[in-house]
Amino acid sequence: MLYLTFDDGPGDETVEILDLLREYDAKAVFFALGDNLAHDGDVARRIVAEGHALANHTWNHRNLTGLDDAGWDQEVGETAGLLGQLGSDSRCVRPPFGATDDDVAAKLAAADLTEVLWNVDTQDWTAPGADVIVDHLLQARSGDVVLMHDGGGDRTQTVQALREALPKLAEQGYTFEIVPDC
């Protein structure tokens, strides 16, 4: 089992990613930005309707460490409210950049939210080429949480890599599920 996750969307390639996931009966967690969700509610609703998790990646990708209460409410709280309006009941949050500390962990716990990081970074955010992303995907092992992106720029390399890697991983017996508790 692998846990595929996508950050920074929804973006221009999210629909194509959803189509590929459906083709391989794969589920994923989409850590979306509130600002993007506010402009693309239809894709967000499709994510939920197709059984994926739609989760919190803050409003506009601000580093959560050091935020005051007002900043926290805007980044995490407003996004959580919008997620609920779009049909998501996920309690998962991925801090932008993976930036976390004891204060972030305490605030998330106090709000009954679960922090989700990753242990496989496909490096797709650097646009290294689809072949490099495929290599990272194929090196993942059962139980790994894989970081990819469906927003934040041109993600055509991510789509191409998924098109190549998903059938290979499926042939190896992998299934693709939602991160537990998300």
URGIUR-V699690 format. One line per field, one symbol per residue. phi: phi as a letter, one per 40 degrees, with the letter a starting at -180 (. if undefined). A space follows every 10 residues. Layout:
# URGIUR-V699690
phi=???
This chain:
# URGIUR-V699690
phi=.bbcbbbgcc bccccccccc ccdbfbbabb cccdccccba ccccccdccc gccbbcbgcb gccccgcccc cccccccccd ccdcccgcbc bcbbcdggca acccdccccc cfbbcbbabb bcgcccfchd cccddccccc bdgcbbcbbb agicbccccc ccdccdcccc ccgcbbbcdd gc
